[in-house]
Amino acid sequence: MKKNLGKIVLFLLLANSLLLANNLATFTLKANKTTAYIKEAVLINFTAKQKDHTNVMFFFLKPKKSDAYEIKLLSKKTTELSYHNFTTTFTYVLFPLKATTLHVDFDFTIKEASDEAVAQVYTGSRDNVKWIETQDTQVKIEPLIIHAKALKQAVDLVGDFTLNAKINKTKIDQYESVNLLYTLKGEGYRDKNFNILDKIDGVAIFSEINDAYSKLTKKGYVIQREFIYALSAQKNFTVPKREFLAYSPTKQKYYTLATPQYDIEVEPIDTATLLDAVESPQNKHIIEFEELKQFFIYILIFFSGFIAAKYLPNSLQLRSKEKKFEDIHNAKTAKELLGVITKNYSLSIFENEIKELESLVYKKEKNYNFKKIKSDILKKLK
């Protein structure tokens, strides 16, 4: 009896809300499809139109969160058809995340304000700004029902994508790194967990993911995502071929994205040439771990600069001459100067100088003069 009474009360409240809302405004909620695969884009439109023209009316719509789907606002457009006659359309893009029946709920609020209340906001001084005084009506709307279904095969991506790979070289020595760039382009679901390389035995991997472009559209996200890697090792290794299965909702078919295999030859260095002539106070390690770690960080920074210079040529500019390059003048060692150049300047200009500095810092070569390298850098900046 109590349960039935509760249902009756809930029904009466809903009916009263709908009756009040229908007197204020009319609204429609619809989707471009009622059945969709997991991570397939679903377009949702909600349109509210003012019916009572007594006051100025504002519409607010907010989707309720759920772990069964991801929903994003694509656009909101308000049009004044005539005096006290507004219509607003909200467009959302929804991505199902679970194979189940989705109940997509929204909180819909109608706010009314008198002409006097609106005028006070626009004519008030900056020192006396206040919110518009409104009469708010919470409107209960029926949830949108969408049937989400699983794909027949487990996939890595949903959408229409291409995947390209570039490598700078396949032969290095033990102090160099291989720089790899994978570029994912297309339109569909933007999966933040998608990655290209995880681990390669015996290989140190430094990575960076750069979202060069990302825009929400009716069909999903248009993206250009760059996966940047710097790989180093002490012996030969292989960057494996990778294959990723994807599904295209627009073409209704499965397809494969593949990357090539790269065989990397690592040329060993005679460690005897790296020892100091005088060892004091004790035998030094041939390679200092912190220096090697810092070196690979510099390599990654260098590669990031290379990519930025290629795809965003206008984004890299030399620092203002008004600063007179104090950071370069203040660098007292080759290691300090190398850090300054890789962090603060356009790397493509100083490719030779960077190699010379790396030889001084990491290979202990005596053929290069620190003062001359600094002088050459400053000449190029004039």
C-alpha positions as CSV (number, residue, x, y, z in Angstrom):
1,M,0.0,0.0,0.0
2,K,2.8,2.4,0.9
3,K,4.7,1.6,-2.3
4,N,1.6,2.3,-4.4
5,L,1.0,5.5,-2.5
6,G,4.6,6.6,-3.2
7,K,4.2,5.9,-6.9
8,I,1.0,7.9,-7.0
9,V,2.7,10.9,-5.3
10,L,5.6,10.7,-7.7
11,F,3.2,10.5,-10.7
12,L,1.3,13.6,-9.4
13,L,4.5,15.6,-8.9
14,L,5.6,14.7,-12.4
15,A,2.3,15.5,-13.9
16,N,2.2,18.9,-12.1
17,S,5.8,19.6,-13.3
18,L,4.9,18.8,-16.9
19,L,1.6,20.8,-16.7
20,L,3.5,23.9,-15.3
21,A,6.2,23.5,-17.9
22,N,3.7,23.2,-20.8
23,N,2.2,26.5,-19.7
24,L,5.7,28.1,-19.8
25,A,7.3,26.4,-22.7
26,T,7.3,23.5,-25.1
27,F,10.3,21.2,-25.5
28,T,11.4,18.2,-27.5
29,L,14.3,15.7,-26.8
30,K,15.4,13.4,-29.5
31,A,18.5,11.5,-30.8
32,N,19.6,10.7,-34.3
33,K,19.6,7.0,-33.4
34,T,18.2,4.8,-30.7
35,T,20.7,1.9,-31.1
36,A,24.4,2.3,-31.2
37,Y,27.7,0.4,-30.7
38,I,30.0,1.1,-27.8
39,K,31.9,4.4,-28.4
40,E,29.8,5.2,-31.5
41,A,28.8,8.9,-31.6
42,V,25.1,9.6,-30.9
43,L,23.8,13.1,-31.7
44,I,21.2,14.4,-29.2
45,N,19.1,17.6,-29.7
46,F,16.9,19.3,-27.1
47,T,14.8,22.3,-28.2
48,A,12.8,24.5,-25.8
49,K,10.5,27.3,-27.1
50,Q,8.9,30.0,-24.9
51,K,5.1,29.7,-24.7
52,D,4.3,32.2,-21.9
53,H,5.4,35.7,-23.2
54,T,4.9,37.6,-19.9
55,N,8.6,37.7,-19.0
56,V,12.1,37.2,-20.4
57,M,12.8,33.5,-20.3
58,F,16.1,31.5,-20.1
59,F,16.6,27.8,-20.6
60,F,19.2,25.6,-18.9
61,L,19.9,22.0,-19.6
62,K,22.5,19.8,-17.9
63,P,23.0,16.1,-18.5
64,K,23.4,13.8,-15.5
65,K,26.7,12.0,-15.2
66,S,26.9,8.2,-15.7
67,D,29.7,5.6,-16.0
68,A,27.7,4.0,-18.8
69,Y,28.2,6.8,-21.2
70,E,30.2,9.9,-22.0
71,I,28.3,13.0,-23.1
72,K,29.7,16.4,-24.2
73,L,28.0,19.7,-25.2
74,L,28.6,20.4,-28.9
75,S,26.6,23.7,-29.2
76,K,23.9,25.9,-27.6
77,K,22.0,28.3,-29.8
78,T,19.4,30.9,-28.5
79,T,17.2,32.8,-30.9
80,E,14.8,35.7,-30.1
81,L,11.9,35.2,-32.4
82,S,10.0,38.2,-31.2
83,Y,9.4,40.1,-28.0
84,H,9.6,37.7,-25.0
85,N,9.7,34.8,-27.4
86,F,12.9,32.8,-27.1
87,T,13.9,29.4,-28.4
88,T,17.1,27.5,-27.4
89,T,18.6,24.4,-28.9
90,F,21.1,22.3,-27.1
91,T,23.2,19.8,-29.1
92,Y,25.1,17.0,-27.3
93,V,27.3,14.2,-28.5
94,L,27.0,10.9,-26.5
95,F,29.4,7.9,-26.6
96,P,28.1,4.7,-25.0
97,L,30.7,3.0,-22.8
98,K,28.7,-0.1,-21.7
99,A,26.6,-2.6,-23.6
100,T,23.3,-1.9,-21.9
101,T,20.1,0.1,-22.1
102,L,21.1,3.7,-21.4
103,H,18.7,6.0,-19.6
104,V,20.1,9.5,-20.4
105,D,18.7,11.9,-17.9
106,F,18.8,15.7,-18.0
107,D,18.1,18.5,-15.5
108,F,16.0,21.1,-17.2
109,T,15.4,24.5,-15.6
110,I,13.3,27.4,-16.9
111,K,14.3,30.8,-15.5
112,E,12.0,33.8,-15.8
113,A,13.0,37.4,-15.3
114,S,11.1,40.7,-15.6
115,D,12.2,43.4,-17.9
116,E,13.1,45.6,-14.9
117,A,15.3,42.9,-13.4
118,V,17.2,42.5,-16.7
119,A,17.5,46.2,-17.2
120,Q,19.1,46.6,-13.7
121,V,21.9,44.3,-14.7
122,Y,22.7,46.1,-17.9
123,T,22.5,49.6,-16.5
124,G,24.1,49.0,-13.1
125,S,27.6,50.3,-12.3
126,R,30.6,48.0,-12.3
127,D,30.8,48.4,-8.5
128,N,27.2,47.2,-8.0
129,V,27.0,44.1,-10.2
130,K,24.4,41.5,-9.2
131,W,22.7,38.5,-10.7
132,I,19.4,38.7,-12.5
133,E,16.6,38.0,-10.1
134,T,14.7,35.1,-11.6
135,Q,11.9,32.7,-10.8
136,D,13.1,29.2,-11.4
137,T,11.1,26.2,-12.4
138,Q,12.6,22.7,-12.4
139,V,11.1,20.6,-15.1
140,K,11.1,16.8,-15.0
141,I,11.6,15.3,-18.4
142,E,11.5,11.7,-19.5
143,P,15.0,10.2,-20.0
144,L,16.2,9.4,-23.4
145,I,16.5,5.6,-24.1
146,I,19.4,4.4,-26.1
147,H,20.3,0.7,-26.6
148,A,24.1,0.3,-26.6
149,K,25.4,-2.9,-28.0
150,A,28.9,-4.5,-28.0
151,L,30.9,-5.0,-31.1
152,K,31.4,-8.6,-32.3
153,Q,35.2,-8.2,-31.9
154,A,37.2,-6.3,-29.3
155,V,38.7,-3.2,-31.0
156,D,41.3,-0.6,-30.1
157,L,39.6,2.3,-31.8
158,V,36.1,3.3,-33.0
159,G,35.9,5.7,-35.9
160,D,37.7,6.4,-39.2
161,F,41.4,6.8,-38.6
162,T,44.8,6.6,-40.3
163,L,48.1,5.9,-38.5
164,N,51.5,7.0,-39.9
165,A,55.0,6.4,-38.7
166,K,58.4,8.2,-39.2
167,I,61.8,7.4,-37.9
168,N,64.9,9.6,-38.0
169,K,67.6,6.8,-38.3
170,T,68.1,3.0,-37.8
171,K,71.8,3.0,-36.9
172,I,73.0,4.7,-33.7
173,D,75.8,4.4,-31.1
174,Q,75.3,3.6,-27.5
175,Y,74.9,7.3,-26.6
176,E,72.4,8.2,-29.2
177,S,68.7,7.7,-29.5
178,V,66.3,6.7,-32.2
179,N,63.4,9.2,-32.6
180,L,60.1,7.9,-33.6
181,L,56.9,9.8,-34.5
182,Y,53.5,8.1,-34.9
183,T,50.6,10.3,-36.0
184,L,47.0,9.2,-35.5
185,K,44.5,11.2,-37.6
186,G,40.7,10.9,-38.1
187,E,37.3,11.2,-36.6
188,G,35.6,9.1,-34.0
189,Y,35.9,8.4,-30.3
190,R,38.9,10.0,-28.6
191,D,40.3,7.1,-26.4
192,K,42.8,8.6,-23.9
193,N,44.2,5.1,-23.1
194,F,45.3,4.4,-26.7
195,N,49.1,4.0,-27.0
196,I,51.6,2.7,-29.6
197,L,54.6,1.5,-27.7
198,D,54.7,0.1,-24.2
199,K,57.9,-1.8,-23.4
200,I,60.8,-3.2,-25.4
201,D,63.2,-5.5,-23.6
202,G,66.6,-3.8,-23.0
203,V,65.4,-0.4,-24.4
204,A,65.0,2.8,-22.5
205,I,61.9,4.6,-23.8
206,F,61.1,8.3,-23.2
207,S,57.7,9.3,-24.6
208,E,55.4,12.2,-25.0
209,I,51.8,12.4,-26.4
210,N,50.8,15.6,-28.1
211,D,47.2,16.5,-29.1
212,A,48.1,18.7,-32.0
213,Y,44.4,19.0,-32.9
214,S,41.1,17.9,-31.2
215,K,37.6,19.2,-32.0
216,L,34.2,17.7,-31.2
217,T,31.9,17.3,-34.2
218,K,28.5,15.6,-34.9
219,K,30.4,12.4,-35.8
220,G,32.8,12.4,-32.8
221,Y,36.2,14.0,-32.3
222,V,38.3,15.1,-35.2
223,I,41.8,14.5,-33.9
224,Q,45.5,14.6,-34.8
225,R,47.4,12.9,-32.0
226,E,51.2,12.6,-32.1
227,F,53.0,9.8,-30.2
228,I,56.7,10.9,-29.8
229,Y,59.3,8.4,-28.6
230,A,63.1,8.5,-28.0
231,L,64.6,5.0,-27.7
232,S,68.1,4.1,-26.6
233,A,69.9,0.8,-25.8
234,Q,73.3,-0.8,-25.4
235,K,72.7,-3.4,-28.1
236,N,70.7,-4.0,-31.3
237,F,67.0,-4.1,-30.9
238,T,63.8,-4.2,-32.9
239,V,60.8,-1.8,-32.7
240,P,58.0,-4.3,-33.4
241,K,55.3,-4.0,-35.9
242,R,52.0,-3.1,-34.3
243,E,48.5,-3.8,-35.5
244,F,45.4,-2.2,-34.1
245,L,41.9,-3.3,-34.9
246,A,39.3,-0.6,-35.5
247,Y,35.7,-0.3,-36.3
248,S,34.1,2.3,-38.6
249,P,30.5,3.1,-37.7
250,T,30.0,5.1,-40.9
251,K,31.2,2.3,-43.1
252,Q,30.0,-0.5,-40.8
253,K,33.1,-2.5,-41.1
254,Y,36.3,-3.5,-39.3
255,Y,39.7,-2.5,-40.5
256,T,43.4,-2.7,-39.3
257,L,45.9,0.1,-38.6
258,A,49.5,-1.1,-38.8
259,T,52.9,0.3,-38.1
260,P,56.2,-1.0,-39.7
261,Q,58.9,-2.9,-37.9
262,Y,62.2,-1.2,-37.5
263,D,65.5,-3.1,-36.9
264,I,67.9,-0.8,-35.0
265,E,71.6,-1.3,-35.1
266,V,73.5,-0.1,-32.1
267,E,77.2,0.5,-32.7
268,P,79.3,-0.1,-29.6
269,I,81.8,2.5,-28.4
270,D,85.3,1.7,-27.2
271,T,84.9,2.5,-23.5
272,A,88.7,3.0,-23.2
273,T,88.4,6.3,-25.1
274,L,85.9,7.5,-22.5
275,L,88.2,7.2,-19.5
276,D,90.0,10.2,-18.0
277,A,93.7,10.3,-18.4
278,V,94.0,10.6,-14.6
279,E,91.6,8.8,-12.3
280,S,91.2,10.5,-9.0
281,P,90.5,9.7,-6.2
282,Q,89.0,6.4,-7.3
283,N,88.2,4.7,-10.6
284,K,85.2,6.5,-12.1
285,H,82.3,4.8,-13.7
286,I,82.5,5.1,-17.5
287,I,78.9,6.3,-17.6
288,E,77.3,8.4,-14.9
289,F,73.7,7.4,-14.7
290,E,72.4,10.9,-13.9
291,E,74.3,12.4,-16.8
292,L,73.0,9.7,-19.2
293,K,69.4,10.3,-17.9
294,Q,69.8,14.0,-18.5
295,F,71.2,13.3,-22.0
296,F,68.1,11.4,-23.0
297,I,66.0,14.1,-21.6
298,Y,67.8,16.6,-23.9
299,I,67.3,14.2,-26.8
300,L,63.6,14.1,-26.1
301,I,63.5,17.9,-25.9
302,F,65.4,18.1,-29.2
303,F,63.0,15.8,-30.9
304,S,60.0,17.7,-29.6
305,G,61.5,20.8,-31.0
306,F,62.0,19.1,-34.4
307,I,58.4,18.1,-34.5
308,A,57.2,21.5,-33.6
309,A,59.4,23.1,-36.2
310,K,58.0,20.8,-38.8
311,Y,54.3,21.0,-38.1
312,L,54.2,24.5,-36.4
313,P,57.0,26.4,-38.2
314,N,55.7,29.8,-36.9
315,S,55.6,28.7,-33.3
316,L,59.4,28.7,-32.7
317,Q,61.0,32.0,-32.7
318,L,64.3,33.3,-31.3
319,R,64.2,35.1,-28.0
320,S,64.2,38.8,-28.1
321,K,67.6,40.4,-28.7
322,E,66.8,42.9,-26.0
323,K,67.6,40.3,-23.4
324,K,71.2,40.1,-25.0
325,F,71.2,36.3,-24.5
326,E,72.3,36.5,-20.8
327,D,71.5,32.8,-20.3
328,I,74.2,31.9,-22.9
329,H,76.7,34.3,-21.6
330,N,76.1,33.0,-18.0
331,A,76.7,29.3,-19.0
332,K,80.0,28.3,-17.5
333,T,80.2,24.7,-18.7
334,A,79.4,22.8,-21.8
335,K,76.6,20.9,-19.9
336,E,75.0,24.2,-18.8
337,L,75.2,25.6,-22.3
338,L,73.7,22.5,-23.8
339,G,70.8,22.8,-21.4
340,V,70.2,26.4,-22.2
341,I,70.2,25.9,-26.0
342,T,67.9,22.9,-26.0
343,K,65.4,24.5,-23.7
344,N,65.3,28.2,-24.8
345,Y,66.3,28.4,-28.5
346,S,65.3,27.1,-32.0
347,L,67.2,23.9,-32.1
348,S,67.5,23.6,-35.9
349,I,69.8,26.6,-36.0
350,F,72.4,25.0,-33.7
351,E,72.4,21.4,-34.8
352,N,76.3,21.4,-35.3
353,E,76.9,23.2,-32.0
354,I,74.6,20.8,-30.1
355,K,76.5,17.8,-31.4
356,E,79.8,19.4,-30.4
357,L,78.5,20.2,-26.9
358,E,77.2,16.6,-26.5
359,S,80.6,15.3,-27.5
360,L,82.2,17.5,-24.9
361,V,79.7,16.5,-22.2
362,Y,79.1,12.8,-22.8
363,K,82.1,11.6,-24.9
364,K,84.7,13.7,-23.2
365,E,86.2,14.5,-26.6
366,K,89.1,17.1,-26.6
367,N,88.7,18.1,-30.2
368,Y,86.2,20.9,-29.4
369,N,86.7,24.2,-27.6
370,F,83.9,25.3,-25.3
371,K,84.6,29.0,-25.7
372,K,84.6,28.7,-29.5
373,I,81.3,26.9,-29.5
374,K,79.7,29.6,-27.3
375,S,81.2,32.3,-29.6
376,D,79.8,30.5,-32.7
377,I,76.3,30.4,-31.1
378,L,76.3,34.0,-30.3
379,K,77.4,35.0,-33.8
380,K,74.4,33.1,-35.2
381,L,72.1,35.0,-33.0
382,K,73.3,38.5,-34.1
